[in-house]
Amino acid sequence: MAVQPGTIKGATLIDSDAYTGSGRFTYLLTVDFPAYTGSTDSGTITGVAAAISARILDGKTRALIASCVPTCVGPGQDTAGQNVFIGTVTISTADLNFNLVNSSNTELTSSTASTGVKLLVTVLES
């Protein structure tokens, strides 16, 4: 079993609770993955909050909120043109773990390198 690491290529702020003072901010992330061989593999994105901070460059500290589970909102595509989604996500401190799936939420049996998978992530900013 291999864990295929996702690389965050973009982070765009799409919603904030700045007016209520809760410090919750939601970002649309675009993520790329290497080849995936299906049931023997899983996916991960490590250090998500720190990666957002590194892309935004505003000096704020961010932390994933365990009660706000990230949601895949759009497919990326592998180099063969296959749609690639992130399946059910679990949070492990600062990391996200999941399987890559097709539009029916069935784990991929194989995938070449994929780009542009879209994921909503809510973080607490301070």
Phi, psi and omega in degrees: 000128178246142175262118183266117184279132174275148177244121179287122181255344180203147177219117182237125177292127179240345180201145176216153174256032183302326182290331180268348179079013182285338181080010179271131180226137180249131181243143169267118179256142167249134190228139175251150180228151172283182178304148186228131185254017173088225191301343178271352181248164168218167180246157176210151169231115185264151175057044188302308183298318179294324178294323176297312180302320180294331180275327184278326176056048178247006177079002181275152175264139181232151176219141175295147177255115186300329181280350179251080184292129179302149183231132175286127182243000178187149182280154162261188175224144174276177185292348177265002179088007179282135175291139182231124178243161170267130179280201181303129186257138168243147180257132174235092183058265183250007186242154175247138180231144188187179167249154170274136188226169174266187184294343177268007181066028175261132182303138179297142175276333173192156180203139170280182179305138182237154181227152169079020176293133186253133187219133173267130180227131177255132181233160174260124182254142176218000000 
